């Protein structure tokens, strides 16, 4: 329906909701109003949780963090995965993890340096956050190939940024996916700066989405600040993948309002004027305008959901900080499903050493 209808090599993109919150002529919302309102509330909670994470980092209570401010509509793409689909995230998918149902306390715990934050309940179908730039598409393709060999009707969704698209691993992943027609959905969140490099210096191609054709499968450029366009593209790509029609690449064109991470200074590579020019394209402003035009949202609703977001973030922070790490045992706990004998011996030796140093008391 949308893949093949828009030619990314010509810069053609899918947009259903314009920046003023109006449905583009010729399109339908594609989602019931109740569902759109529900998703908007989740986006508001995501933004509050993201702000809380930034504050925690500035207070020294959380490590280096990659904010999602401005990219919330892209992050909401994970809300359209079915329970059997797998999500394979990069380090900027805190919002997507939240939309997928990962507890906010677990997300905070991970960014506090506790690996237990990425230890999910059985059946969650989410890989741990991948810090190595561009590595996760390979993992998603391997997973998708396994699902295809086992005749599972499910998809693996890989998230990466415009900077990662320059990594060889991403090209290898998409080439393999094209050759073996794996049920993989590649999502490139193009926030236009990677770490600090404008997209025009990443590639001479008109778009990243057009690269898909060279790997033998369709690509689609989407307005990544338009939740309705993101939803439409995701639903079509996931259906195609599950039904055996092969991989898909979606480039979601968005804008990163904040720094690359909390260790970055974006004033060194972009101007305040450029930042302000993008503020009216804020995905939350756009979706709120749509809901207000339908009499489905008002200022009272907005105040309520923002207050709820703060309360949820505070409770999640409390839960994350209340679960003290156990470094003596944790360093042995998360590499293997079944601990091999040599590692078990190392752990026993380390526990004995730790006990001797603490006067006979073992601190697990």
Helices and strands as residue ranges (DSSP letters): G 8-10, H 33-58, H 72-75, G 76-80, E 86-88, H 94-100, H 104-111, G 115-118, H 136-149, E 156-161, G 164-166, H 168-180, E 184-190, G 199-201, G 209-211, H 212-215, E 219-223, H 227-242, E 248-253, G 266-268, H 272-279, H 283-293, H 299-322, H 327-330, H 341-357
